């Protein structure tokens, strides 16, 4: 047989095989296309289910739909765009984790990405090469083992927070935000922040930028996300206030991206930089070519800025809920304090090695994250291929939402009365942690390839703050305190007042001595 004939036959066989594979794909595609969509409210022509989706506490509505239609997966449309809601841990596991290769992208926000310029933030990036490069930087540096080397910075920030609480107990929420910002700026950039009393320019800028991010990421908050043609309306046009907001928030985001990075680069050049995420990453690229260095530096700068975005709001919102829970459940506070007194005493602070001997405190941390999850719906995923699940069709380019609230309020997993704050649900009869009950942080910080890489640092900050505050302070109601929450992409308590005072002169001395 001649080479030409052999090559021709080989090409023919390859073509035939390709045609066979394509035929199978087409058959499967047509099969999927003929499946029914998951159940959901009946859409109206053109506008779909715009009138069915409430402007607030959507997670409760979605959970109600699941019960109404007897399905842990529901569907609705807004102006022709499909959204799939997953109301169970199993559905999330089956799709976002087992099929993460097609469920790991993000929808594109016109307001957030195009008008506010957040394209550099890997938390909003579509799944692909650029996202993977940034993710790799994060996972290499913030895995559980490497996170341990940042524990001293975390504990130092918590110490200073306690000292600030002695001076300004009424400002505990502002102090929480400053503490969380201090942890991230120290760990990420090696920067020492100014006191909460004075205020820090890096933290102030980042706070404004993140306020804009949260506002723009709330589904339905800006019509330009549903009608992209609105982005061409000039800012002076009546009703175009979103353009003016976008411009101001864009400036803050650019400052958050550049200013702390420039500061740490300057410190490195002067030889006064402290070890941090940026310095470790820059050390790893010294032997690269000039072109590679430019690309890697951009990745480092953008990943560092995303760290503030990923870690601070989660920690602050969870700790805000902790203070509210202690006000409303003094019996829980007393029991946790009794455990700390028995294990640690009042001559030193708890440390991370004490966690194994503080099961009730760990249960309090778990219940804080479960009872009022920081992001009840997380950030939406985007499915990049047609799919089928439980006999239902999942259309390509559908937005996919994990209802974290529904997952963490599932009685089958977390026991009866899920709306009641009860840390004992995480304990066995002998008082040890029940490892059979899922850790809420496995849901709070996302799923699959989109799970938050900064979660270990956030959990460390939350645990240390809760343990230190419980050891040293008594938190009690000041007037009438409601357990109301604001509806946003984050689940924040409505501002409330409480009384925060040292448990004893000995505890106050511990705080003051540790701050020196």
C-alpha positions as CSV (number, residue, x, y, z in Angstrom):
1,X,0.0,0.0,0.0
2,X,1.5,3.4,-1.0
3,X,2.0,6.2,1.4
4,X,-0.5,8.3,-0.4
5,X,-3.2,5.7,-0.1
6,X,-2.4,5.0,3.5
7,X,-2.5,8.7,4.3
8,X,-5.8,9.0,2.4
9,X,-7.3,6.1,4.3
10,X,-6.1,7.5,7.6
11,X,-7.6,10.9,6.9
12,X,-10.9,9.1,5.9
13,X,-10.9,7.1,9.1
14,X,-10.2,10.2,11.2
15,X,-13.0,12.1,9.4
16,X,-15.4,9.2,9.8
17,X,-14.6,9.1,13.5
18,X,-15.0,12.8,13.9
19,X,-18.4,12.6,12.0
20,X,-19.5,9.8,14.4
21,X,-18.5,11.8,17.5
22,X,-20.3,14.9,16.1
23,X,-23.4,12.8,15.4
24,X,-23.4,11.6,18.9
25,X,-23.0,15.1,20.2
26,X,-25.9,16.3,18.0
27,X,-28.2,13.5,19.1
28,X,-27.4,14.3,22.8
29,X,-27.8,18.1,22.1
30,X,-31.2,17.5,20.5
31,X,-32.1,15.2,23.4
32,X,-31.2,17.9,26.0
33,X,-33.0,20.6,24.0
34,X,-36.3,18.6,24.2
35,X,-36.1,18.3,28.0
36,X,-38.3,20.4,30.2
37,X,-36.7,23.3,32.1
38,X,-36.7,23.0,35.9
39,X,-39.9,24.0,37.6
40,X,-40.6,27.6,38.5
41,X,-43.1,30.4,38.3
42,X,-44.8,30.9,35.0
43,X,-43.0,33.7,33.0
44,X,-44.8,36.5,31.3
45,X,-44.1,37.4,27.7
46,X,-41.0,39.5,27.2
47,X,-40.3,40.4,30.8
48,X,-40.3,36.8,32.1
49,X,-40.4,36.6,35.9
50,X,-39.4,40.2,36.7
51,X,-42.5,40.6,38.8
52,X,-42.0,37.3,40.7
53,X,-38.5,38.0,42.0
54,X,-38.6,40.2,45.1
55,X,-36.3,43.1,45.6
56,X,-34.9,41.8,48.8
57,X,-34.3,38.5,50.7
58,X,-34.5,36.6,47.4
59,X,-33.0,33.5,49.1
60,X,-36.2,33.0,51.1
61,X,-38.4,33.3,48.0
62,X,-36.2,30.8,46.1
63,X,-36.3,28.4,49.0
64,X,-40.1,28.8,49.0
65,X,-40.3,28.0,45.3
66,X,-38.3,24.8,45.9
67,X,-40.9,23.7,48.5
68,X,-43.8,24.8,46.3
69,X,-42.6,22.8,43.3
70,X,-41.1,20.0,45.3
71,X,-37.7,20.4,43.6
72,X,-34.3,21.4,44.8
73,X,-33.6,23.0,41.5
74,X,-35.8,25.8,40.1
75,X,-35.8,28.1,37.1
76,X,-36.9,31.6,36.3
77,X,-36.3,34.0,33.4
78,X,-35.7,37.8,33.3
79,X,-35.9,39.4,29.8
80,X,-35.2,36.0,28.2
81,X,-32.2,35.1,30.3
82,X,-32.4,31.9,32.3
83,X,-31.4,31.6,35.9
84,X,-31.1,28.2,37.7
85,X,-31.3,28.2,41.5
86,X,-29.9,25.2,43.5
87,X,-31.6,24.8,46.8
88,X,-29.7,21.7,48.2
89,X,-26.1,20.6,49.0
90,X,-26.6,17.6,46.7
91,X,-27.6,19.7,43.7
92,X,-24.6,22.1,44.3
93,X,-22.3,19.1,44.7
94,X,-23.5,17.4,41.5
95,X,-23.3,20.5,39.3
96,X,-20.9,23.1,40.7
97,X,-18.3,20.6,42.0
98,X,-18.6,17.4,40.0
99,X,-19.1,19.3,36.8
100,X,-17.0,22.3,37.7
101,X,-15.4,22.3,34.2
102,X,-18.6,23.8,32.8
103,X,-20.1,25.5,35.9
104,X,-17.1,27.7,36.9
105,X,-17.6,30.8,34.8
106,X,-19.2,34.1,35.8
107,X,-21.9,36.2,34.2
108,X,-20.7,39.6,33.0
109,X,-22.0,42.6,34.8
110,X,-22.2,45.7,32.6
111,X,-22.1,48.0,35.6
112,X,-19.4,46.2,37.6
113,X,-17.1,45.0,34.8
114,X,-17.5,47.6,32.0
115,X,-18.5,50.9,33.7
116,X,-16.7,50.4,37.0
117,X,-13.7,48.7,35.6
118,X,-13.5,45.6,37.8
119,X,-12.4,43.3,35.0
120,X,-9.0,42.8,36.8
121,X,-10.7,41.2,39.8
122,X,-10.5,37.4,39.5
123,X,-13.6,37.0,41.6
124,X,-15.6,38.4,38.7
125,X,-13.5,37.0,35.8
126,X,-14.9,34.3,33.5
127,X,-13.3,30.9,33.8
128,X,-10.2,30.7,31.7
129,X,-6.5,31.1,31.4
130,X,-6.3,34.5,33.2
131,X,-8.5,33.4,36.0
132,X,-6.5,30.2,36.5
133,X,-3.2,32.2,36.7
134,X,-4.6,34.4,39.5
135,X,-6.1,31.4,41.3
136,X,-2.8,29.6,41.3
137,X,-1.1,32.6,43.0
138,X,-3.7,32.6,45.7
139,X,-3.8,28.8,46.3
140,X,0.0,28.6,46.5
141,X,0.2,31.3,49.1
142,X,-3.0,30.9,51.1
143,X,-3.3,27.2,51.5
144,X,-3.7,26.0,55.2
145,X,0.0,25.5,55.8
146,X,1.1,28.9,54.4
147,X,-1.7,30.7,56.1
148,X,-0.1,29.7,59.5
149,X,2.8,32.0,58.9
150,X,0.4,35.0,58.8
151,X,-1.1,34.1,62.2
152,X,1.1,36.6,64.1
153,X,-0.2,39.5,62.0
154,X,-3.8,38.3,62.5
155,X,-3.4,38.1,66.3
156,X,-1.7,41.5,66.5
157,X,-4.6,43.1,64.7
158,X,-7.1,41.4,67.0
159,X,-5.1,42.6,70.1
160,X,-5.3,46.2,68.8
161,X,-9.0,45.7,68.2
162,X,-9.5,44.8,71.8
163,X,-7.6,47.9,72.9
164,X,-9.8,50.0,70.6
165,X,-12.9,48.4,72.1
166,X,-11.8,49.6,75.6
167,X,-11.6,53.2,74.2
168,X,-14.6,53.2,71.9
169,X,-17.0,50.3,72.6
170,X,-19.9,52.2,70.9
171,X,-18.0,52.1,67.6
172,X,-17.5,48.4,67.5
173,X,-18.7,48.0,63.9
174,X,-16.3,50.7,62.6
175,X,-13.5,49.1,64.6
176,X,-14.3,45.7,63.2
177,X,-13.9,47.1,59.7
178,X,-10.6,48.7,60.6
179,X,-9.3,45.4,62.1
180,X,-10.2,43.3,59.1
181,X,-8.6,45.9,56.8
182,X,-5.5,45.9,59.0
183,X,-5.2,42.1,58.7
184,X,-5.4,42.1,55.0
185,X,-3.0,45.1,54.5
186,X,-0.5,43.5,56.8
187,X,-0.7,40.0,55.3
188,X,-1.0,41.1,51.7
189,X,1.2,44.2,51.5
190,X,3.2,44.1,54.8
191,X,1.8,47.6,55.6
192,X,1.3,48.8,59.1
193,X,-2.0,50.7,59.3
194,X,-2.7,53.8,61.3
195,X,-5.0,53.5,64.3
196,X,-8.7,53.2,64.0
197,X,-9.0,56.5,65.9
198,X,-7.0,58.4,63.3
199,X,-8.2,56.3,60.3
200,X,-6.1,54.8,57.5
201,X,-6.2,56.1,53.9
202,X,-5.7,52.7,52.3
203,X,-8.5,51.2,54.4
204,X,-10.8,54.2,53.7
205,X,-10.2,53.9,49.9
206,X,-10.8,50.2,49.9
207,X,-14.0,50.6,52.0
208,X,-15.4,53.0,49.4
209,X,-14.4,50.8,46.5
210,X,-16.0,47.7,48.2
211,X,-19.2,49.6,49.0
212,X,-19.5,50.3,45.3
213,X,-18.7,46.6,44.4
214,X,-21.4,45.3,46.8
215,X,-24.0,47.8,45.5
216,X,-23.3,46.9,41.9
217,X,-23.2,43.1,42.4
218,X,-26.7,43.0,43.8
219,X,-28.9,41.4,41.1
220,X,-31.3,43.9,39.6
221,X,-29.7,46.9,41.4
222,X,-28.9,48.6,38.0
223,X,-31.1,48.3,34.9
224,X,-28.0,48.6,32.7
225,X,-27.2,45.0,33.6
226,X,-30.5,43.9,32.0
227,X,-30.5,46.5,29.2
228,X,-26.8,46.9,28.2
229,X,-27.7,49.6,25.6
230,X,-28.2,52.0,28.6
231,X,-24.4,52.1,29.1
232,X,-24.2,54.5,26.1
233,X,-26.4,57.1,27.9
234,X,-24.2,60.1,28.9
235,X,-23.8,60.9,32.6
236,X,-25.6,64.3,32.3
237,X,-28.7,62.7,30.9
238,X,-31.7,62.6,33.3
239,X,-31.9,59.2,35.1
240,X,-28.3,58.4,34.3
241,X,-27.1,58.7,37.9
242,X,-25.6,55.2,37.6
243,X,-23.0,56.6,35.2
244,X,-21.9,59.1,37.8
245,X,-21.8,56.5,40.5
246,X,-19.8,54.2,38.2
247,X,-17.2,56.9,37.6
248,X,-16.7,57.6,41.3
249,X,-16.5,53.9,42.2
250,X,-14.1,53.3,39.3
251,X,-11.7,55.9,40.7
252,X,-11.8,54.2,44.2
253,X,-11.3,50.7,42.7
254,X,-8.2,51.9,40.7
255,X,-6.7,53.5,43.8
256,X,-7.4,50.3,45.8
257,X,-5.6,48.4,43.0
258,X,-2.5,50.6,42.7
259,X,-1.8,52.6,45.8
260,X,-1.0,49.8,48.4
261,X,0.9,47.9,45.7
262,X,3.1,51.0,44.9
263,X,3.7,51.4,48.7
264,X,5.0,47.9,49.2
265,X,7.1,48.2,46.0
266,X,8.6,51.3,47.5
267,X,9.3,49.6,50.8
268,X,11.0,46.7,49.1
269,X,13.2,49.1,47.1
270,X,14.2,50.8,50.4
271,X,14.8,47.5,52.1
272,X,12.1,48.1,54.8
273,X,9.4,45.8,53.6
274,X,7.9,43.2,56.0
275,X,7.3,39.6,54.7
276,X,3.9,39.5,53.0
277,X,2.0,38.0,50.0
278,X,3.4,40.5,47.6
279,X,7.0,40.2,48.7
280,X,6.9,36.4,48.6
281,X,5.4,36.4,45.1
282,X,7.9,39.0,43.8
283,X,10.7,36.9,45.1
284,X,9.5,34.0,43.0
285,X,9.7,35.9,39.7
286,X,13.2,37.4,40.1
287,X,14.8,35.0,37.6
288,X,12.1,35.5,34.9
289,X,12.6,37.4,31.7
290,X,11.6,41.0,31.5
291,X,8.4,40.2,29.6
292,X,7.5,37.5,32.1
293,X,8.2,39.8,35.0
294,X,5.8,42.5,33.6
295,X,3.0,39.9,33.2
296,X,3.7,38.3,36.6
297,X,3.8,41.7,38.4
298,X,0.4,42.6,36.9
299,X,-1.0,39.2,38.2
300,X,0.5,39.8,41.6
301,X,-0.9,43.4,41.8
302,X,-4.4,42.3,40.7
303,X,-4.4,39.2,43.0
304,X,-3.3,41.2,46.0
305,X,-6.1,43.8,45.6
306,X,-8.6,41.0,45.2
307,X,-7.5,39.7,48.6
308,X,-9.0,42.7,50.3
309,X,-12.2,42.2,48.4
310,X,-12.3,38.5,49.2
311,X,-11.5,38.5,52.9
312,X,-12.6,41.7,54.6
313,X,-16.3,41.8,54.1
314,X,-16.8,38.2,54.9
315,X,-15.0,38.5,58.2
316,X,-16.6,41.8,59.2
317,X,-20.2,40.7,58.4
318,X,-19.8,37.4,60.2
319,X,-18.4,39.2,63.3
320,X,-21.1,41.8,63.2
321,X,-23.6,38.9,63.4
322,X,-21.6,37.4,66.3
323,X,-22.0,40.6,68.4
324,X,-25.8,40.6,67.7
325,X,-26.1,36.9,68.5
326,X,-24.3,37.4,71.9
327,X,-26.6,40.3,72.7
328,X,-29.7,38.1,72.0
329,X,-28.3,34.9,73.5
330,X,-26.4,35.7,76.8
331,X,-26.6,32.0,77.9
332,X,-24.5,31.1,74.9
333,X,-22.0,33.8,75.7
334,X,-21.7,32.6,79.3
335,X,-21.2,29.0,78.4
336,X,-18.4,29.9,75.9
337,X,-16.7,32.1,78.5
338,X,-16.8,29.4,81.0
339,X,-15.0,27.0,78.6
340,X,-12.4,29.7,77.8
341,X,-11.9,30.3,81.5
342,X,-11.3,26.6,82.2
343,X,-9.0,26.0,79.3
344,X,-7.1,29.2,78.9
345,X,-7.6,31.3,82.0
346,X,-7.1,35.0,82.2
347,X,-3.3,35.3,82.1
348,X,-3.0,34.8,78.4
349,X,-5.0,34.9,75.2
350,X,-6.3,31.8,73.4
351,X,-4.2,30.7,70.5
352,X,-4.8,28.6,67.5
353,X,-3.4,25.5,69.2
354,X,-6.2,25.9,71.8
355,X,-8.9,25.2,69.2
356,X,-9.0,21.5,69.8
357,X,-9.8,22.1,73.5
358,X,-12.5,24.7,72.8
359,X,-15.2,22.8,71.1
360,X,-18.1,25.0,72.3
361,X,-16.3,28.2,71.1
362,X,-15.7,26.4,67.7
363,X,-19.4,25.5,67.7
364,X,-20.3,29.2,68.3
365,X,-18.1,30.1,65.3
366,X,-19.8,27.5,63.2
367,X,-23.3,28.7,64.2
368,X,-22.5,32.3,63.5
369,X,-21.6,31.4,59.9
370,X,-24.6,29.0,59.5
371,X,-27.4,31.0,61.2
372,X,-26.9,34.1,59.2
373,X,-24.6,33.3,56.3
374,X,-22.7,36.3,55.0
375,X,-23.6,35.8,51.4
376,X,-26.9,33.9,51.3
377,X,-26.7,33.5,47.5
378,X,-23.0,33.8,47.0
379,X,-21.8,35.1,43.6
380,X,-23.5,33.6,40.6
381,X,-21.9,31.0,38.3
382,X,-22.4,30.7,34.6
383,X,-22.8,27.3,32.8
384,X,-20.9,27.3,29.5
385,X,-22.5,24.3,27.9
386,X,-25.9,22.7,27.6
387,X,-26.5,20.3,30.4
388,X,-29.1,17.9,31.9
389,X,-29.8,17.3,35.6
390,X,-32.5,15.1,37.0
391,X,-34.3,15.0,33.7
392,X,-34.3,18.8,33.4
393,X,-32.6,20.9,30.8
394,X,-29.9,23.4,31.9
395,X,-29.6,25.9,29.0
396,X,-26.1,27.1,28.0
397,X,-25.2,30.5,29.4
398,X,-27.7,30.2,32.2
399,X,-26.9,32.0,35.4
400,X,-26.6,29.4,38.2
401,X,-27.1,30.4,41.8
402,X,-26.4,28.3,44.9
403,X,-28.9,29.1,47.6
404,X,-26.5,29.0,50.5
405,X,-29.2,30.1,52.9
406,X,-31.4,27.1,52.0
407,X,-28.4,24.7,52.3
408,X,-27.5,26.0,55.8
409,X,-31.1,25.9,57.0
410,X,-31.8,22.3,55.9
411,X,-33.2,20.4,58.9
412,X,-32.0,17.1,57.4
413,X,-28.4,18.3,57.7
414,X,-28.3,20.7,60.7
415,X,-31.2,19.5,62.8
416,X,-34.6,20.9,63.8
417,X,-35.3,24.6,64.3
418,X,-32.7,25.9,61.8
419,X,-33.8,29.5,62.3
420,X,-32.8,29.4,66.0
421,X,-29.2,30.3,67.0
422,X,-28.0,27.1,68.8
423,X,-24.3,26.2,68.8
424,X,-25.1,22.8,70.4
425,X,-26.3,21.5,67.0
426,X,-22.6,21.1,66.2
427,X,-21.8,19.1,69.3
428,X,-22.1,15.4,70.4
429,X,-23.7,14.4,73.6
430,X,-20.3,14.4,75.4
431,X,-19.7,18.0,74.3
432,X,-17.1,17.4,71.5
433,X,-17.5,18.7,68.0
434,X,-19.7,16.5,65.8
435,X,-17.6,15.8,62.7
436,X,-20.6,14.2,61.0
437,X,-22.2,17.7,60.7
438,X,-20.8,19.7,57.7
439,X,-18.7,22.7,58.6
440,X,-20.7,25.8,57.4
441,X,-17.5,27.3,55.9
442,X,-17.6,24.7,53.2
443,X,-20.7,26.5,51.9
444,X,-20.2,30.1,53.0
445,X,-17.0,30.5,50.9
446,X,-18.4,29.1,47.7
447,X,-18.2,25.9,45.7
448,X,-16.1,24.0,43.2
449,X,-13.3,25.8,41.5
450,X,-14.8,29.1,42.6
451,X,-14.4,28.5,46.3
452,X,-12.7,31.5,48.0
453,X,-9.0,30.9,48.2
454,X,-8.7,33.4,51.1
455,X,-11.1,31.4,53.3
456,X,-8.5,30.0,55.6
457,X,-7.3,33.5,56.5
458,X,-10.9,34.7,57.0
459,X,-11.8,31.7,59.2
460,X,-8.6,32.3,61.3
461,X,-9.6,36.0,61.8
462,X,-13.1,35.1,62.7
463,X,-12.1,32.5,65.3
464,X,-9.4,34.6,66.9
465,X,-11.7,37.6,67.2
466,X,-14.6,35.6,68.7
467,X,-12.3,33.8,71.2
468,X,-10.6,37.0,72.3
469,X,-13.8,39.0,72.6
470,X,-15.5,36.3,74.6
471,X,-12.6,35.9,76.9
472,X,-12.2,39.6,77.7
473,X,-15.6,41.3,77.3
474,X,-19.2,41.0,78.3
475,X,-21.7,42.0,75.6
476,X,-25.2,42.9,76.5
477,X,-28.3,44.7,75.2
478,X,-28.5,48.4,75.2
479,X,-32.2,49.3,74.8
480,X,-34.4,47.3,72.4
481,X,-32.4,45.2,69.9
482,X,-34.1,43.7,67.0
483,X,-32.7,40.8,65.0
484,X,-33.3,42.4,61.7
485,X,-31.0,42.1,58.7
486,X,-30.5,44.2,55.6
487,X,-31.0,42.5,52.2
488,X,-28.1,42.8,49.9
489,X,-25.5,40.6,48.3
490,X,-24.3,40.4,51.9
491,X,-26.5,39.6,54.9
492,X,-25.7,42.4,57.3
493,X,-27.5,43.1,60.6
494,X,-29.4,46.4,60.8
495,X,-27.2,48.7,62.9
496,X,-27.8,48.2,66.6
497,X,-26.3,49.4,69.9
498,X,-24.9,47.2,72.6
499,X,-23.0,47.5,75.8
500,X,-19.4,46.2,75.7
501,X,-17.4,46.2,78.9
502,X,-14.4,44.3,80.3
503,X,-15.3,41.2,82.3
504,X,-12.9,42.1,85.1
505,X,-9.9,44.4,85.9
506,X,-7.7,41.4,85.2
507,X,-9.0,41.0,81.7
508,X,-8.6,44.7,81.1
509,X,-5.0,44.5,82.2
510,X,-4.4,41.5,79.9
511,X,-5.6,43.6,77.0
512,X,-3.4,46.6,77.9
513,X,-0.3,44.6,78.5
514,X,-0.6,42.6,75.3
515,X,-0.8,45.8,73.3
516,X,2.7,47.0,74.3
